[in-house]
Amino acid sequence: MISRDAARTAVGIIGRPTFVRIVKKGAVEQYSPAPYLATLVNCGLWVVYGLPMVHPHSILVVTINGAGFAIELVYLLLFLIYSDRKKRLKVLLIILAEFTFIAVLALLVLTLTHSIKLRSAIVGSICIFGCFLMYASPLSIMAPNGMGLVLGIAQLVLYAAFYKSTKQQIAARQSKVELGLADAAVSADSKKIRSEPPNRAGGI
C-alpha cells in the first residue's frame, strides 16, 4: 500500500500544483516546460520498452508509464493553451519531435532487430538516457542563474587579482597627465614672457 508521504511526493513530481496555479492565473508566466517535455519522452520510451515484442511480461511498465505519458500530455496541452504564441509554437514542435522519435525508434527496433534480447538492450539503453534527461531537466531552470553566479564570481576574482596593478597604472597615468599639464603651463608662461615687449624706462 502506498503511504501518504509517497503519494504526496508523487503528486508533487507529476506537477499538479504548478498547473493548478497556471489554470487559476490563466498564464504560464515564467514556468519552464522542460521537465514535462523530458518526462513525456521518458514515459514514451518506457512504454516502447514494455511492449511484449521488446521486453515480454512488462505489463506494469506499460501501464505505469502509459499513465504518466497521458498525464504529461494533458499538462503540456494546458501549457500550450495558456502560453503565448512564440512559446506555444516551440513547445508544440518539441512534442512533435518527441512523438516522431518514439515512433521511429519503435519501428526500427521492431523491423531491423529480430531478437528480443537485442531489442530490450537497445531500447533499455535509450530509456536510461531518457531517465537522465528527466531528472536533469529541472537544472535547465537553474542554469541561467547558475551561469550568472559563476560569471559574477569570475569578475570579482579578476577584480581582486588586478586591483593593485590597475590602481598603480591609474596613478602613473594621472601623474603623467599632471606633469604634462605642468610642463604645458611652464611653456605657456615662457612664451608669454618672450612675447611681451621690453619695458623702456626714461623721460622726455
QUIWOBEL-V512215 format. One record per pair of residues at least 24 apart in sequence whose C-alpha atoms are under 10 Angstrom apart, sorted by the first residue. I is the first residue (numbers start at 1). J is the second residue. Records with the same first field share a line. If there is no record, write none. Layout:
# QUIWOBEL-V512215
I: J  J
This chain:
# QUIWOBEL-V512215
14: 39  68  71  72  75
15: 71  72  75
16: 71  72  75
18: 75
19: 75  76  78  79
20: 75
22: 78  79  82  83
23: 78  79  81  82
25: 82
26: 78  79  81  82  83
27: 78  79  80  81  82  83  84
28: 78  79  80  81  82  83  84  87
29: 82  83  84
30: 83  141
31: 79  83  141
32: 79  87  137  138  140  141
33: 75  76  79  80  87  91  137  138  141
34: 91  94  133  134  136  137  138  139  140  141
35: 72  133  134  135  136  137  138  139  140  141
36: 69  71  72  73  75  76  79  134  137  138
37: 72  73  75  76  91  94  95  98  133  134  137
38: 72  95  98  130  131  132  133  134  135  136  137  138
39: 65  68  69  71  72  73  130  131  133  134  135  137
40: 65  66  68  69  70  71  72  73  75  76  95  98  99  130  134
41: 69  72  73  95  97  98  99  101  102  127  130  131  133  134
42: 68  69  98  102  126  127  128  129  130  131  132  133  134
43: 67  68  69  70  72  127  130  131  134
44: 68  69  70  98  99  101  102  103  127  130
45: 69  98  101  102  103  105  106  123  124  126  127  128  129  130  131
46: 102  123  124  126  127  128  130  131
47: 102  106  127
48: 102  103  105  106  109  120  123  124  127
49: 106  119  120  121  122  123  124  125  126  127
50: 120  123  124
51: 106  120
52: 116
53: 109  110  114  115  116  119  120
54: 106  109  110  113  114  115  116  117  118  119  120  121  122  123  124
55: 116  117  118  119  120  121  123  124
56: 116  120
